[in-house]
Structure formats: structure tokens, C-alpha cells
Amino acid sequence: GQAATSSRIENYLGFPSGISGAELADRAVIQARKFGARFAVPAEARSIRPDDGQYTVGLDDGTSVTAASVVIATGARYRRLDVPRMEYFEQMSVYYAASQAEALLCRGDPVAIVGGGNSAGQAAVFLSRHAEWVTLIVREHDLGECMSRYLIDQVSRLANVRVLLGTEVRELLGDQALEAVAVEDNRTAERRTLEARALFVFIGVTPCTGWLSGLVELDDHGFVRTGPDAARSADAVAGAETGWQRSVLETSRPGIFAVGDVRCGSTKRVAAAVGEGAMAIRLAFERAR
């Protein structure tokens, strides 16, 4: 998920100095192997189907795995701007979070933020304390469409934050690192260039659920519904006749659980995802009894 690609995770219990997502993932693999977990890497789940009271997960290499319970922890991907050279600048100048680590990297520099929701507004308020200048680039023409009023009021009071409504990023400029962004007014098509040493992107996330092929219930944004939010499937109704009750992490299919960022209503935090994963495994074992 998102954590594995984070340059620095500062809010995970037990790591007061922070840890990179890659290092945390490596440690998790070592620890899981110590307890007997088996890994198929690299492997991507492409399908899942009921199979005689169990579930068979089809992998991209043509093989499959069958189990009585399945835990979906495929996470969500940050939405990326569709502009040239984005992949190049993501290596050193584009960020999808605004923590203390990112703030220190752009201290005293002009920065740009893309997005009109609360995440973008919170980032603008936070980065204004560190950056020389913050430009908030919003596609909508009314900031109130997606951002809470209290945040709009905070942003409007900041002397070093400017808001560009009805504006979209069209180009990233710079040689070795980002130097500026070219933006366009989406009504007049007028373009301008804004100085920026860092670009923060907050335009939402896309859950990795396309492979589920309609087996479990999803919300309008593609996140997996669990617990009381999930309508019962035909299998679930049949299960109810034998006393089956859905747990808080169980999907519309008995025995299929969803945890972490892929789950509808999750907090999108590493600690919460780890906790949900541990709970789901316990529930899967209880179900197998």
C-alpha cells in the first residue's frame, strides 16, 4: 500500500525517530517468516472465486491458491497528476504527504500543493510554517465544494499562502530537480508559470480492488465494505441459517476479510492497518474452529 513507498513514517508506534516504508516492510517480512509465513513474491492477485466452500485466488503467473479464508490487504494508490515528467520528478520533488520530514526538506522554499479537499488545506496550513511561499492549486472554482469551512478560514488568514481556483497543473519544469510548475486556468486557458521547489499532490486515492470482479460489495469509490456496511451475499444469507454472524472486518462474503487502506471507512494509517490485519487473522482462526 501507500506505507511501503513512504520516504518517512513518523507516526508508527515504537519508531520515535521515524522509519522509511521500505525498511518497515523489510522488517515485517523477516518477522513474518520467523513465524512460518510463506511468501509469493513477486505475485499479483488477478481473480478470486468461490470453490466448494473455500476461495481460490488466481495469480498473474497462472498459478492459484485455495484457502478457507482470505484477507484482502491490497491497499490504495495515490492518484497521480497526468502531466509529462511526473515519474522523473517523483524521485526527488513530488510528495503525497506533508509530514515533518517533507516540511524540513522544503524549508524556506516556495512550494505548490494540488488539491481542494481537507488534506490539501491541512497541508497548506502546516507547510506555511516552513516554506517561504505556498501556492494551493485547486481545480474547482469554489473552495467550499470539498474543504471544510474552518480550514478555508485558516488558509485565508495565512499571509504566505495563495489560492488559485479553477486552475490545473499542465507541466513540471526543471533540470535536476523541480524549479517551477506551469498551470492553466480551466476557463480561459490562460497559462502562467509558478516558482516551486516541491509539489504536494492531494487528489485522492484509488483502491486496488479491480481484481475482485464483483465478488464482494464495494462502495461508490471502490473501497471494500465490511461489517454492518456490507449487504449480505447469497452465501452470507445461507450462512445466516447456520448461525453465521459477520464480524466488523468481514466482507459481504463469509470468510473474506478486508483490512487497511482498501477497506471502506479505514483511517489510512499504518498502525490501524497493522491492527486490523492482526484482528482479521484472529477472526479467520476463530471461523476455522
Backbone hydrogen bonds, N-H to C=O, Kabsch-Sander energy under -0.5 kcal/mol:
donor,donor_aa,acceptor,acceptor_aa,energy
5,T,2,Q,-1.1
6,S,3,A,-1.7
9,I,19,I,-2.8
10,E,8,R,-0.6
13,L,11,N,-0.5
15,F,12,Y,-1.7
18,G,15,F,-2.0
19,I,9,I,-1.4
21,G,6,S,-2.6
24,L,20,S,-2.2
25,A,21,G,-2.3
26,D,22,A,-2.3
27,R,23,E,-2.3
28,A,24,L,-2.0
29,V,25,A,-2.1
30,I,26,D,-2.0
31,Q,27,R,-2.4
32,A,28,A,-2.7
33,R,29,V,-2.5
34,K,30,I,-1.5
35,F,31,Q,-0.9
35,F,32,A,-0.7
36,G,33,R,-1.7
37,A,32,A,-2.2
41,V,39,F,-0.5
46,R,58,G,-3.3
47,S,58,G,-1.4
49,R,56,T,-1.8
51,D,54,Q,-3.3
54,Q,51,D,-1.3
55,Y,67,A,-2.6
56,T,49,R,-2.8
57,V,55,Y,-0.5
57,V,65,V,-3.3
58,G,47,S,-1.8
58,G,56,T,-0.6
59,L,63,T,-2.9
60,D,44,E,-1.7
62,G,59,L,-1.7
65,V,57,V,-2.1
67,A,55,Y,-2.4
70,V,255,G,-2.6
72,I,70,V,-0.6
72,I,257,F,-3.6
73,A,71,V,-0.7
77,R,206,T,-2.9
79,R,204,G,-2.7
83,V,81,L,-1.6
86,M,83,V,-1.3
89,F,85,R,-2.2
90,E,86,M,-1.9
91,Q,88,Y,-1.1
92,M,89,F,-1.4
93,S,89,F,-3.2
94,V,89,F,-1.1
95,Y,199,L,-2.8
103,A,99,S,-2.2
104,L,100,Q,-2.1
105,L,101,A,-1.3
106,C,102,E,-1.2
107,R,104,L,-1.0
108,G,130,H,-2.8
109,D,106,C,-2.0
111,V,133,W,-3.0
112,A,198,A,-2.4
113,I,135,T,-3.1
114,V,200,F,-3.1
115,G,113,I,-0.5
115,G,137,I,-2.5
118,N,146,C,-0.5
121,G,117,G,-2.1
122,Q,118,N,-3.0
123,A,119,S,-2.0
124,A,120,A,-2.2
125,V,121,G,-2.1
126,F,122,Q,-2.3
127,L,123,A,-3.1
128,S,124,A,-1.5
129,R,126,F,-1.4
130,H,127,L,-1.8
131,A,127,L,-3.3
132,E,109,D,-1.6
133,W,109,D,-0.9
134,V,160,N,-2.8
135,T,111,V,-2.2
136,L,134,V,-0.6
136,L,162,R,-3.1
137,I,113,I,-3.7
137,I,135,T,-0.7
138,V,136,L,-0.6
138,V,164,L,-2.7
145,E,142,D,-1.9
146,C,143,L,-0.9
147,M,143,L,-1.7
151,L,148,S,-0.5
152,I,148,S,-2.1
153,D,149,R,-2.4
154,Q,150,Y,-1.7
155,V,151,L,-2.9
156,S,152,I,-2.3
157,R,153,D,-0.9
157,R,154,Q,-0.8
158,L,155,V,-1.4
159,A,157,R,-0.6
161,V,158,L,-1.3
162,R,134,V,-2.5
164,L,136,L,-3.0
165,L,163,V,-0.7
166,G,140,E,-2.5
167,T,138,V,-2.5
167,T,164,L,-0.5
168,E,184,E,-2.1
170,R,182,A,-3.2
171,E,182,A,-1.6
172,L,84,P,-0.5
173,L,180,A,-3.0
179,E,173,L,-3.2
180,A,173,L,-1.8
181,V,194,L,-2.6
182,A,171,E,-2.8
183,V,181,V,-0.5
183,V,192,R,-2.8
184,E,168,E,-2.7
185,D,190,E,-2.8
186,N,166,G,-2.7
186,N,184,E,-0.5
189,A,185,D,-2.6
192,R,183,V,-2.1
194,L,181,V,-2.9
196,A,179,E,-2.0
197,R,110,P,-3.5
198,A,110,P,-0.6
199,L,93,S,-2.8
200,F,112,A,-2.9
201,V,95,Y,-2.7
201,V,199,L,-0.5
202,F,114,V,-2.9
202,F,200,F,-0.6
206,T,77,R,-3.1
208,C,75,G,-2.4
209,T,207,P,-1.6
212,L,209,T,-1.7
213,S,210,G,-1.0
215,L,212,L,-2.0
219,D,223,F,-2.8
222,G,219,D,-1.7
224,V,262,V,-2.5
225,R,217,E,-2.3
227,G,247,S,-0.6
227,G,250,E,-2.4
229,D,226,T,-1.5
230,A,227,G,-1.9
231,A,229,D,-0.5
233,S,252,S,-1.6
237,V,233,S,-2.4
238,A,234,A,-2.1
239,G,235,D,-2.2
240,A,236,A,-1.9
241,E,237,V,-0.9
241,E,238,A,-0.6
242,T,239,G,-1.4
243,G,240,A,-1.6
244,W,239,G,-2.4
250,E,247,S,-1.2
251,T,253,R,-0.5
251,T,256,I,-3.1
256,I,253,R,-2.0
257,F,70,V,-3.2
257,F,255,G,-0.6
258,A,249,L,-2.2
259,V,72,I,-2.5
262,V,259,V,-0.7
263,R,260,G,-1.9
264,C,224,V,-3.2
266,S,263,R,-1.9
273,A,269,R,-2.3
274,V,270,V,-2.6
275,G,271,A,-2.2
276,E,272,A,-2.7
277,G,273,A,-2.3
278,A,274,V,-2.2
279,M,275,G,-2.2
280,A,276,E,-2.6
281,I,277,G,-2.0
282,R,278,A,-1.8
283,L,279,M,-2.4
284,A,280,A,-2.5
285,F,281,I,-2.2
286,E,282,R,-2.2
287,R,283,L,-2.2
288,A,284,A,-1.4
289,R,285,F,-0.6
289,R,286,E,-0.9
